[in-house]
Amino acid sequence: MKRFACLIALATLAACSSDSTAPATSEALDDLSVDLVQQYDATSASAMDRAGIGASEFPDSLKLTAEQKAQIQALHDAYKAANQADLAALRAIEVEAQAAIKAGKTREEVKAVLAKAQPILARLATALAKLQRDIWAVYTPAQQAWITSKGRGDACSRDVLKGLTAEQTRQIAALKAAFAESVQGHLATIKAVHEEARAAVQAGASREQVAAILRKADAAMDAIKQAERRLAASILALLTPEQKNNACLVRLLIGG
């Protein structure tokens, strides 16, 4: 990541007044985004593409296989487990900064709170970049070529997420958390079917027999797709008309 949300927040604070030590009222800072967690915690707009790289837009001929989806799920789970402490610390700093703004603290005082997040953001930026590289490696050359040809990848900066209000951020995070919980069983089914199919291949099963096994995952995959559509609709319902017209913001939030 070339820029961190914390640094942006600090720059915004510094630019608000030529006198950085002057007292700041809560009204003057109400529109300040101190969202530090969103891009590192709620990274899953879609179970199909948990790093926001573009797999949720694949045409039918390049759709992710059950094995790829299971691999991506495992990578995402490992990322969350490895960075749980940093995410919790970052969330605490965000809450502290929001409380400081509401209490009418000076810009310097709020900046001091946000500054504590810098080393955490640096670690999480590295971890998220690795997650995206690992997910990219799961894609086939054809899938990678399609994403590259469509100008996916880093075309949209995550800076647009700072345009969300604190309440929108909270509600979107809650929606995504509920979505992730709701599809756990379906993802487990897909993984189990893949393992069964792989065992069948190793045992010398025919192409038709393996295909029949893989069809057992169809219902789970369809259920995930329907859940994704409901999630996308719920997130869009939280956005203003102007935000809905921001293609980068919509893509980062729902992968569309």
Legacy VTK file of the C-alpha trace (Angstrom):
# vtk DataFile Version 3.0
C-alpha trace
ASCII
DATASET POLYDATA
POINTS 256 float
0.000 0.000 0.000
1.460 3.376 -1.001
-0.662 5.411 1.367
-2.241 4.595 4.663
-5.597 5.772 5.974
-3.877 7.073 9.103
-1.552 9.318 7.139
-4.472 10.682 5.150
-6.350 11.443 8.356
-3.293 13.193 9.763
-2.878 15.276 6.618
-6.530 16.250 6.718
-6.205 17.327 10.304
-3.124 19.418 9.552
-4.827 21.128 6.648
-7.921 22.093 8.611
-6.251 25.122 10.159
-3.047 27.077 9.870
-2.990 27.104 13.685
-2.669 23.406 14.464
-2.801 23.989 18.201
-6.052 25.926 18.174
-8.944 24.185 19.956
-11.187 22.225 17.613
-14.889 21.968 18.203
-16.706 18.703 17.564
-18.609 20.419 14.749
-15.352 21.316 12.961
-14.209 17.693 12.997
-17.506 15.890 12.486
-16.699 15.167 8.835
-13.178 13.919 9.574
-12.684 10.276 8.684
-10.737 8.320 11.265
-11.674 4.986 9.717
-8.504 2.968 10.234
-9.921 -0.555 10.300
-12.261 -0.867 7.296
-9.805 -1.764 4.569
-7.912 -4.278 6.699
-10.736 -5.889 8.663
-13.727 -5.922 6.301
-11.738 -7.115 3.310
-14.363 -9.542 2.074
-16.965 -8.049 -0.224
-17.427 -11.467 -1.756
-16.694 -15.069 -0.837
-15.669 -15.489 -4.472
-12.998 -12.799 -4.285
-11.895 -11.897 -0.802
-9.058 -9.538 -1.703
-11.016 -7.264 -4.029
-8.844 -8.204 -6.987
-11.637 -8.869 -9.450
-12.603 -12.548 -9.441
-16.231 -11.774 -8.644
-16.479 -10.295 -12.153
-15.119 -13.326 -14.019
-17.174 -14.458 -17.016
-18.698 -17.943 -16.745
-15.840 -19.473 -18.736
-13.345 -18.347 -16.087
-15.334 -18.794 -12.885
-13.392 -19.917 -9.847
-13.447 -23.647 -9.198
-14.532 -25.165 -5.899
-10.858 -25.788 -5.129
-9.907 -22.166 -5.796
-12.714 -20.900 -3.580
-11.605 -23.199 -0.771
-8.000 -22.021 -1.175
-9.035 -18.355 -1.093
-11.177 -18.983 1.986
-8.221 -20.640 3.727
-5.918 -17.739 2.845
-8.402 -15.214 4.155
-8.952 -17.138 7.379
-5.184 -17.340 7.916
-4.846 -13.582 7.330
-7.549 -12.816 9.887
-6.059 -15.197 12.469
-2.510 -13.891 12.038
-3.538 -10.238 12.311
-6.282 -10.466 14.915
-4.301 -8.621 17.591
-3.315 -5.763 15.267
-6.889 -5.395 14.030
-8.157 -5.195 17.613
-5.510 -2.608 18.500
-6.362 -0.545 15.444
-10.045 -0.671 16.283
-9.285 0.588 19.790
-7.275 3.520 18.406
-10.128 4.366 16.041
-12.592 4.415 18.942
-10.184 6.563 20.982
-9.796 9.055 18.108
-13.554 9.285 17.616
-14.012 9.887 21.340
-11.347 12.605 21.272
-13.139 14.399 18.432
-16.493 14.203 20.225
-14.859 15.546 23.392
-13.613 18.624 21.502
-9.925 17.772 21.776
-7.429 19.843 19.802
-6.163 18.720 16.435
-2.767 17.988 17.949
-4.361 15.744 20.542
-6.349 13.846 17.922
-3.242 13.596 15.745
-1.344 12.105 18.674
-3.987 9.393 18.999
-3.912 8.616 15.274
-0.118 8.546 15.252
-0.205 5.443 17.450
-1.738 3.563 14.517
1.137 4.135 12.096
3.264 1.051 12.918
0.137 -1.119 13.039
-1.028 0.169 9.663
2.399 -0.539 8.208
2.244 -4.162 9.369
-1.317 -4.623 8.135
-0.517 -3.058 4.771
2.258 -5.612 4.318
-0.030 -8.452 5.418
-2.850 -7.359 3.113
-0.469 -7.031 0.166
0.745 -10.580 0.823
-2.840 -11.823 1.019
-3.575 -10.264 -2.360
-0.422 -11.769 -3.884
-1.303 -15.192 -2.505
-4.838 -14.978 -3.880
-3.477 -13.803 -7.222
-1.332 -16.947 -7.301
-4.473 -19.079 -6.919
-5.819 -17.743 -10.223
-5.013 -19.524 -13.453
-2.947 -17.705 -16.105
-6.164 -17.178 -18.082
-7.920 -15.624 -15.089
-4.943 -13.387 -14.383
-4.827 -12.292 -18.014
-8.543 -11.427 -17.954
-8.142 -9.263 -14.838
-5.098 -7.528 -16.316
-6.859 -6.893 -19.624
-9.805 -5.306 -17.831
-7.587 -2.910 -15.902
-8.388 -4.461 -12.542
-5.782 -4.731 -9.783
-4.776 -1.362 -8.326
-6.968 0.780 -10.617
-9.074 1.929 -7.662
-7.426 3.438 -4.601
-8.796 2.448 -1.217
-8.597 6.121 -0.295
-12.182 6.429 -1.527
-13.309 4.492 1.551
-12.582 7.529 3.713
-15.622 9.157 2.101
-17.879 6.842 4.102
-19.356 8.173 7.317
-18.553 6.459 10.613
-22.092 5.083 10.751
-21.912 3.738 7.196
-18.601 2.071 8.001
-20.074 0.455 11.107
-23.167 -0.799 9.289
-21.205 -2.136 6.310
-18.776 -3.960 8.594
-21.735 -5.530 10.420
-23.321 -6.623 7.146
-20.089 -8.209 5.937
-19.502 -9.960 9.234
-23.022 -11.409 9.108
-22.468 -12.470 5.502
-19.171 -14.203 6.328
-20.831 -16.097 9.152
-23.812 -17.079 7.009
-21.706 -18.702 4.265
-19.298 -20.642 6.484
-21.345 -23.823 6.167
-21.567 -23.503 2.386
-17.824 -22.937 2.079
-17.208 -26.006 4.245
-19.451 -28.007 1.924
-17.543 -26.819 -1.133
-14.242 -27.751 0.499
-15.549 -31.209 1.455
-16.821 -31.836 -2.070
-13.483 -30.823 -3.520
-11.662 -33.214 -1.201
-14.036 -36.012 -2.171
-13.479 -35.280 -5.865
-9.711 -35.216 -5.428
-9.801 -38.569 -3.638
-11.938 -39.979 -6.438
-9.426 -38.804 -9.049
-6.593 -40.427 -7.118
-8.622 -43.632 -6.934
-8.993 -43.672 -10.723
-12.598 -42.474 -11.033
-13.868 -41.523 -14.485
-14.408 -37.928 -15.613
-18.156 -38.469 -15.357
-17.893 -39.808 -11.820
-15.781 -36.830 -10.707
-18.198 -34.417 -12.377
-21.078 -36.043 -10.500
-19.243 -35.512 -7.214
-18.506 -31.865 -8.016
-22.185 -31.245 -8.727
-22.804 -31.831 -5.031
-21.365 -28.358 -4.471
-23.775 -26.645 -6.865
-26.397 -25.858 -4.216
-23.786 -24.395 -1.845
-22.284 -22.283 -4.614
-25.701 -20.999 -5.608
-26.511 -20.188 -1.975
-23.295 -18.163 -1.709
-24.114 -16.317 -4.909
-27.573 -15.414 -3.588
-26.059 -14.279 -0.274
-23.587 -12.097 -2.168
-26.407 -10.464 -4.080
-28.290 -9.742 -0.865
-25.137 -8.321 0.697
-24.500 -6.089 -2.317
-28.084 -4.809 -2.254
-27.896 -4.095 1.481
-24.620 -2.184 1.125
-25.899 -0.156 -1.821
-28.962 0.772 0.215
-26.657 2.465 2.739
-24.955 4.688 0.163
-25.970 8.145 -0.995
-26.743 8.690 -4.706
-23.359 10.390 -5.099
-21.554 7.463 -3.482
-23.403 4.990 -5.710
-22.077 6.865 -8.738
-18.494 6.410 -7.512
-17.516 3.266 -9.423
-14.333 2.724 -7.407
-16.136 2.970 -4.080
-18.849 0.543 -5.187
-16.286 -1.887 -6.555
-14.254 -1.889 -3.349
-17.350 -2.384 -1.223
-19.163 -5.076 -3.196
-16.705 -6.236 -5.829
-18.902 -5.054 -8.682
LINES 1 257
256 0 1 2 3 4 5 6 7 8 9 10 11 12 13 14 15 16 17 18 19 20 21 22 23 24 25 26 27 28 29 30 31 32 33 34 35 36 37 38 39 40 41 42 43 44 45 46 47 48 49 50 51 52 53 54 55 56 57 58 59 60 61 62 63 64 65 66 67 68 69 70 71 72 73 74 75 76 77 78 79 80 81 82 83 84 85 86 87 88 89 90 91 92 93 94 95 96 97 98 99 100 101 102 103 104 105 106 107 108 109 110 111 112 113 114 115 116 117 118 119 120 121 122 123 124 125 126 127 128 129 130 131 132 133 134 135 136 137 138 139 140 141 142 143 144 145 146 147 148 149 150 151 152 153 154 155 156 157 158 159 160 161 162 163 164 165 166 167 168 169 170 171 172 173 174 175 176 177 178 179 180 181 182 183 184 185 186 187 188 189 190 191 192 193 194 195 196 197 198 199 200 201 202 203 204 205 206 207 208 209 210 211 212 213 214 215 216 217 218 219 220 221 222 223 224 225 226 227 228 229 230 231 232 233 234 235 236 237 238 239 240 241 242 243 244 245 246 247 248 249 250 251 252 253 254 255
